[in-house]
Amino acid sequence: MDVQAAKSSKNQNCSADPVITTIDLLRHGEVKGGTCFRGQTDDPLTTKGWQQMQQPIIGHQWDIIISSPLYRCLDFARWLSNRRKLPISVIPEISEINFGDWEGKTAEQIEQYSPGALSLFYDNPDRSPPGKGESISDFSKRVYEGWQRLIVENAGKKLLVITHAGVIRMIFSYILDISIQKSFNIQIDHACFSRFQHFRTNEYQYCQFIKHQNIQM
């Protein structure tokens, strides 16, 4: 290849349109068993939870559904996959954090048996994790690996990712470059819907936060 041809090839690569991957995050709906630190506890959706999750998907189209393996996400993912004839992929990395000794307990129960533990956790979750639970740094690393995996494996597609509040907070933390503590300030209701777009060329890649919507129900 001569010098002029090499320059032309380089310019074409630099000016190439980016590969755009659209990632829609959908948190699961209301779960049987009431409000508690559920984490890895595998409870199914309530009837209301099913209804909640059907609202934000209206009018949207995707190429693939990606789901946490926990029933509160996977049951809906399988139903939607069958209804819309879409492929489904289950990624363990986007399952919720393991709360260890706090699994299945309410905030009141935790405060009763471990006064002040919740305040310490929210002030510095990595320094004060639940006993026998997953550290926030390990959780963050796991989610990041799952995030990278779903982008690499599905570049250029429109993805629906059905997952959990903790996972969504970790993704906000990466994309917006905020601390994990500050991510607790983001309201993430049942069946909330968040959109990101990832852009990649041969020269660069970056991700944009597009929107975040909590349903009214």
Phi, psi and omega in degrees: 000131180281173185298318181296319179294322178297317178297317180298318179297318180296318180296321179296320179295319183291326185266003182298145177296142180289152169280120184252121176249123179261124182243112176259122179261128177238119175283148177299162178275192180302143187241147177297142180107357176079183182281124178197176174279091190276314177053244182273355177297126195259068179272150180274172177288152168278172174301318177297322179299319176298316180296319179301316185288340179281340182292306187288348181273351182297130176085000181254149178234142179226164177265334183203151175251132177240133188225149163297152179282354182282144190303325183294343173255313190291324180300315180291320179301316180294320178298313182292322177300315180292319183293320184256003179057049180249146174292154180229141177231133180256124182241109182300333183297340181257022170281162185292161177298149175273115183275004175056237182296344180271353183304127176079359182262149175278166177299322180296320179294319179295318180294325180294316185269337180222073184305129177087352185295322181292319178299318178296321179296313182290331177288320180207084186297332181283329182276335185230062181285163174297148177301136179063013181264180179277132178291152182294329179291320177294319178297313180300316179297317180298314181295319180299319178297320177294319178299313179297320181297314184291330177288314182296317184283344186228033183303134177085000182257170173256119188248139166252118182249114182259118191208209192235164182300317181297320179295316180298321178297319179297320180293318174301319180300316179294307191290319182268357179056051176244160179290158177298323177301317180291335179295339176292345179279352180272127180282121181232087182283172172303135177063024175291155188233124181231141180238135174232154172232131180253129181246134179217133169233186175291342186257332187202167169209146177202167182231137179247141171273124185261308181199162178215124187224124172262137182281159176252104181204000000 
